[in-house]
Amino acid sequence: MSSLQVALAVLGGLVLAGVVAHGAWQSRKAGIRQPLVRSPKDLPPAIEPSFGPVEMPDGAAAAPAEEEHASIPPLIPSVALRRQHGVRLDPLIDAMATLAVDSRVSGDNVLAHLPPTRRAGSKPFFIEGQNEQSGEWETPHPGQTYRQLQAGVQLANRTGALNEIEYSEFVQKLQGFADAMGAAADFPDMLDEVGRARELDQFASQHDAQLICHLLSRGAAWAVSYIQQHAVRHGFVPGVVPGRLVLPAREEGAPPVLSLQFDPQAAFAEDPHLVAVRHVTLSFDVPQTAASEQPFQSWQSSAEALARDMEAVVVDDNHQPLSPAAFEAIGRELEQLYRTLEERGLAAGSPAARRVFS
């Protein structure tokens, strides 16, 4: 190697060291808290929603270097995910129509004649067949034979109640399907179903809830990587939306138990170590999350643990601090809401509740 090459190599090393030092100086000057380790391996892959068992990257659950974090639990509890079944029609939340057929029909034939889109306005509708072998109603599958068919359009969701125009669209699409199958369609009275839809929508609007709290930095701002590192230690994984991490549910394909969000623009920054974030939001969707997942307990404990580790204060939407007594009062109100939803047949986290509150 010539003396010129040696000089260039030394100069290159000095420039690289200068860039690293400058970045560290900028970070310190800005007062932004940095993670203990900056490595992509610190973050598990995005799994929102969950479609199978969570596999953590090699070494992801390794203990951090600093002794004060030695007691932090594993990233994600080692639990088997329960499989979620497909959508089933429910007379409680669907306007049901029967499709009488003269003889058995094959699942292949049903699938070949399904309407291209199974939505009526903002409401989904579904077609089921009664399996000849099992006698169970199910979404038609190829290779199966069905003795009867039925369909239903959802009465309400978070966009509002089923209206006359949407119901008419459902009838039109289903009638075309029935004609193609040689079936006789029998529809319920439109005004009766629209009335049921309005009543269901009114109940849902009065009992919809999302519990939200905010973590505000007490001192120095946080780097995005700092937030991610602490969230991962408490079981969160990256969501599919930038600036969002989620605590996965135990049921395969189910909505996450908790959501941790911060400014998505910060997540898009060229260098996330230099972007200052002072505020994150922790929330869960009450009707979408089963009480068996203990979302409230996870919400409170996650808020308190993250606030302690990140030197933050937990506040409500009015920026009033949330004390243990405040969490206890919220918990009592939540129990009443759970009972009301269950009495209506819309227990939190049930298939019917997830459809209505979607």
N, C-alpha and C positions, 0 to 999 in steps of 0.2 A: 504494500500500500504506500503510495507516494505521500510526501509531507503535505501536499495540497489536500488530498483525500482525508488525511488525519485531521487537518485543520477544519475542514468542512464538517466532519463527523462531530468534532468537539463543539463547533458553533451550533450545529443542529441540536445537540443535547442541551446546550445552554438556552436556546430559544424555547425548546419544549418545557424545560424546567421553569422558565420565565412565564410561559402561558399558564401552567398549572398554578404557580404561585400567585399570578394575577387573579385567576379565578377564585382562589381561596381568599385572597385579600378582598375582592369584591363581595364575596359572600359574607365575610365577617363584617365588612363596612355596612352592608345592608342590614345586618342583624338578623339574618335568616337562619333558623335552626336546620341543621343538616342531619341526614341519617348517619348511623354509626358505620354502616357498610353500604357502599354504592355498587350493587351488583344486580343484574337482571334476574339472577337466581333467587333473589329475596322475594320475588313476586310469583305466586302460582299463576297458571293461565286463566284467562277469563272464562267463567263457566255460567254465565247468566243467560237464560235459565239453565238449570242443571238437567242433563240428559243421561247421566250415568255416574258411576262411582268416581269420586274425586281422587286423582292421582297427583301427589305433590312432586315437584321437581326434586332431584337428588340433593340432599342436604338442606332443603328448605326449612326444616324444623330445627336446624342446629341452633344451639344457644348462642346469643350474641357475645361479643367480646367483653363488654362491661359487666361487672359482677352484679350491679343493681338490677339487671334484667334476667338474672339466672333462674328466677322462679316463674317466668312467664310460661303459660301452658302451651301445648302444641298449637300449630296454626289452625287446624281444622279437626274437630273431634272425629275419632275413628268410629263412624256409625254406618250401618248399611242403609242405603237409600231405598225407600219403599217405592214400588212402581206405581205410576199414576195411570189409571185407565182412561179410555177415550170418553168423549162427551156422550152422555145418555140423555134422551128426552125425559122431561119431567113435567107432568101436568100442572104443577104448582107455578112454573115460570114459562111454560110454552103453551101456545094455542095449537091444539092437536087436531090433525086431520087423518082420517083412515083411508087406505087405498085397498079396496077389495079386488082380489085377483081370482080368476076361475080355476087356475091350476098353480102348481108350484113354479117358482121363478128362480133362476140361477143368479148368483151374485155377480157373475160376469155380465149378464144381460142388464142387471140393475145399474152396474157401474158404467156400462156403455151408454146409457140413456140419462144419466144424471144431468141436471142443468149445469151449464158451464160455470156459473157463479151461484153459490147458495147463500145469498144475502138479499134481504128485502129492505132497501134503504140502508139504515145503519144497524139492522137487526139480522143476525145469522139465523138460518133455518137448517134443519137436519132431517135426513131420511133414514129410517131404520127398517130392518127386516127381522121377522121372528125365525130364528134358525130352526130348520126342520129336525135336526138331531138333538140339539140341546134344549129347544123350546125357549131360549133366551132371546130378548130383543138386543140387536147389535147393529153397528155400522156394517153395511154389506161388504163381504169379502169375496174375492174370486175363489172358485172351487166349492162354494157353499150353496145350499138350496134353502129357500125361504117360503114359508107357507102363507105369510101375511106381510103387508107393508104398512108403515105409518110415517107421518111427517109432523114436524112442529116448528113454529117460528117463535123466537124468544119475545116475551112480552115487554121486557124493559132491560136497559143497561144504563151505564152512566151518561149516555147521550140523550136519554129520555125514554118516554113510553112509546110503544108501538102505536102508530096512528093509522087512519083509514087508508091513506095512500100506500103505506108499507104493507098493510094487510092485503090490499088488492094486488100488489106486486107479487106477494107470496102465493096467492091463489092462482094468478096467471102462470107463474113459473111451474108450480106443482101440477096444474092441470095439463100443461104441455108434457110433463113427465108421465103423468097417468095415461094420457092418450097414447104415448109411445109404448107404454108397457101393457096396454089393453086393460087397464085397471079403472075401477069406478071410484072416483074421489068424493068423499063426504066431508064438507067443511063446517066448522061451527059458525054460529051467527057472528058477523063482523062487529056489530055494536056491543054485543056481550063481551067479546074478547078485547076490544078497545077499552071498554070500561074496566075490565080486570087489569089491563095493562096500566091504566092511569092510577088505579089504587095501589098496585105493586110499586110503581115508580114513586108515588108519594111516600110510601113506607120507606123505600130504599133511600130517598133523599133525606129523610129525617133521621136515619140511623146509619148513614155513611160516616166514616171517621178515619183519619190518619193521625197518628201520634207523632209529633215533631218536636225536637229540641235542637238547640244550636250550641256549638262549642266555640267560644271566643278566646283567643290568645290573651293571656295575662301580661305577656311581655313581648319577647321577640317573635316575629312572624315565623311561619313554617314554610319550608320548601315542600314541593309536591312529594318528593321522594321521602321526606321525613314523615309526612302524613301516611303515605302508603306503608312504610315500614312498621309504624305503630299499629295501623289497622290490621295488617297481615298477622301480627303477633296475637291479635285478639280474634282470629278466625275469619276475617274478611278476605275476599278475593276480588280481583278486578272485575267490574261489570263490563258489558259490551258498550256502554256509553262512556265517553271520556269524562273524567271527573267524578266517577261513580264507582264505589266498591260495595259489595254485597256480602251478607252473611247467608250462606246457602241453607235451604231447607233440607230435611231428611227425606222428603218425598221426591222421587225422580220427576223432573219437569215442573215442579211446583214453583210458585213465586218465591223470591228470597225472603228470609225472615226479617232482615233489616237492610236498610240502604244508608250508606254514608256518602254524602255528596259535597263537592266543593266546586269552585268556579271552573267550568270546562275549558275556558280560555287558558287557564294556567296549565292544564294538562297538555295543551297543544304547544306550549312554549318550547323554543329551540333547546334551552337548557333549563330543565325543571328544577335544578338545584338553586337557581338564582331568582325564581319567581316567588314573591312574597304572598302567602295566604294566611289570613288571620281568622277565618271563619269557616267551619264545616257544619253540615246539617245531618242529623241522625234521625231516621224515621222508620215507621212501619205502617203498612196498610192493614187496618183492623179486619175488615170483612174477608180479605184475601188470605189471611194467615191463621191457621188453625191454632186454637188455644193450647193444644198439646205440644206445640213447638215452643211454648213459653216465651212468646215474643216480647211481652211487657217486661218480664224479668231480664231478658237479654238486652232490651232497650235501655233499661235503667243501669244495669251493671256495666254495659259497654260504654255508656255516656260517662259514668263515674270513673271507670278505669282509664279511658282515653283522656279525660280531663286531668286526671292525676299524672299520667305519664307525659302528657304534652303541655302541662302547665296551662290549663285552660279553665274557664268557668262555664258551667252549664246553665243556659238561659232558655226561656220560652220565646214565643214570637214577639212579645213586647219587651224583650231583653231584660226580663225580670229573672233573677237567679232561681233555679229549681232546687229546692232543699229536699232532703229525705221525706219531710212531712208533705211537701207538694207532690212528690212521686206517689206517696201512699194515697193521697186524695184522688189522684188520677186513676190509680189502680182500682179503687172502689167503684168509680164511675164506669170503668171498663168492664168490671164484672157484671154490672147491671146491663150494659149493652150486650154482652155475650148472652145473657139469659134471654133478653128480648129477641135477639136474632134467632136463637135456638127455638124459642116458642113459635116463631113464625115459619120454621122449617128452613131457615137460612143460616144455620150455624156457621160461625166464622171458619173459613178454610174449606167448607164443604163445596162439592162441585156446583151446586145451585148458587151458593153465595158468590163463588168466583165468577160465575157467568153474569149474574145480575150486577155485581159491583165491578164491572170491567168496561 
